[in-house]
Each structure stands twice: as C-alpha cells, then as structure tokens.
Amino acid sequence: MATLDLDTSVVENAYARWAPIYDAVCGPVMLKGRRAAAAAARTVGGKILEVGVGTGLSFDDYDASTEITGIDLSAPMLDKARAKMASGRYPWVASVQQMDAHAMEFADATFDCVVAQFVITLVENPEQVLSECHRVVKPGGRIILVNHLYSETGLAAAVERWAAVKTRAMGLRPEFPFARLQAWSQSNSDSILVERRKVAPFGIYTLVTFERMALAA
Ligand SMILES: C[S@@+](CC[C@H](N)C(=O)[O-])C[C@H]1O[C@@H](n2cnc3c(N)ncnc32)[C@H](O)[C@@H]1O
C-alpha cells in the first residue's frame, strides 16, 4: 500500500508541540519498545548513535559500556534531553545535536551501532534516512529500529489506513509497512536483515535489525 508523504516541516512543528508533554504521554506506552532496542544496542556496545533521540527518554537504558550520541530535528525536544544530561546521571551520553537524519554531519563508519526508536515511520524519506544510518555505521555494525509497523491485514489494518489521513498533521504515519524497510535492505548489497520480532506490550511494536556487512577485501 502506498503511504502518504510526510513533510519535514510538519514533523518539526508537531514535535515543538509534543515536547512539553512528551515524557508524560509517550514515556510509559513506548517504554518496553525503547528498552528492547537499547538492550539490542548494548549487545553491540561501543559508540552508539540515537537518531531522533527526542527528550532522551532512552538515556536510562544505557550504561558506561556505551558512548551515546543523539541527534534530533527538534530543538524543543533536545532542550529536554539536555536538561536530563545536566542532571549528571548520564555520563555515557557524550552529546546531543540538532541535525536532520536525512543529511547527517558525521563521517562514514563513525558508529558501532545506530538506533532509531519510533522515528523511521515519521521521517519524510525513510529510505534516505536508512541510507544515512548505513553510511555512518561501521562495517559489521548494526542499525536497530523499533516502531509500530502497519498490521497489513484485518481490522487493525483498516483502522490504521483510516488513521493515516487523520494523523498526518500530527506527524504520524500508522500505515507504514515492514516491506518498505525490507526493500531498502534488499537494494543494498552490503545490508542484511538480522532480526525482525514483535516486542511488548501485546506485540504492537516491531524491532528490526539490519547489519552493514563487512565485505572481504
Ligand atoms: C516519536 S519521537 C521518538 C523520540 C525518542 N526516540 C523516543 O523513543 O522517545 C520521534 C523523534 O524523531 C525526531 N525526528 C523526526 N524527524 C527527524 C529527522 N528528519 N531528523 C532527526 N530527528 C527527527 C522528532 O523530532 C522526535 O523527537
């Protein structure tokens, strides 16, 4: 199914409005998905990039075995993340920077792992963002995504198709299918799908892991 386009400016405006209430509204409901992604990232370890780090709700899910860099489009969301960093509780968070995930300012192969929690379905051009994630992750490194993905069949799919039009101005894309992520990976000869699994609560989120293969010289 075709997805309606999302404009980056719509997303930026939406998150300026979300920032003051984001932790209260989206903290608990997305907690298990966020934790599952961070746990998967910790098994890779090292330098981790959080794309769309938001207010830094995931900072609690990492530890000193990792070094976290966060980027986000939204200055109001990053203000909240910086306030968390200022508490001194997250020495593993090296920096957060305002940056568009479609055009990252990092050199190729900078990170051991790139994580995007509840982000890939919101960006204007998901394939371009995936390619940027792939570029900045080291060969042998991983891209870990967690999101609600389109149910594809049954009542849930019908509701998601209906909600697609209603929620676009809120910066949401509930009808985003796994097939689009898979097609991106299949079009990259050095990307491989490592894992696709449902996570709590009730399997409404999907965790997807791609690896940038280390090609033999
Ligand atoms: C649903 S929030 C998720 C925040 C955080 N990852 C979490 O789990 O709480 C989506 C975040 O992605 C950010 N975002 C959306 N489009 C972006 C882009 N093109 N570049 C960087 N960040 C983006 C938004 O500003 C927002 O903070």
The ligand as a Gaussian input file, in Angstrom:
#p B3LYP/6-31G(d) Opt

LIG

0 1
 C        8.236000       9.666000      18.466000
 S        9.642000      10.668000      18.810000
 C       10.763000       9.444000      19.456000
 C       11.777000      10.037000      20.380000
 C       12.666000       9.017000      21.081000
 N       13.416000       8.211000      20.142000
 C       11.838000       8.133000      21.986000
 O       11.813000       6.918000      21.797000
 O       11.224000       8.662000      22.914000
 C       10.323000      10.989000      17.194000
 C       11.510000      11.918000      17.219000
 O       12.117000      11.911000      15.920000
 C       12.520000      13.231000      15.615000
 N       12.656000      13.377000      14.166000
 C       11.681000      13.340000      13.239000
 N       12.195000      13.533000      12.023000
 C       13.522000      13.686000      12.168000
 C       14.603000      13.924000      11.258000
 N       14.402000      14.048000       9.941000
 N       15.850000      14.044000      11.767000
 C       16.071000      13.915000      13.105000
 N       15.084000      13.694000      14.003000
 C       13.828000      13.582000      13.544000
 C       11.399000      14.080000      16.198000
 O       11.785000      15.435000      16.352000
 C       11.144000      13.368000      17.514000
 O       11.942000      13.855000      18.560000

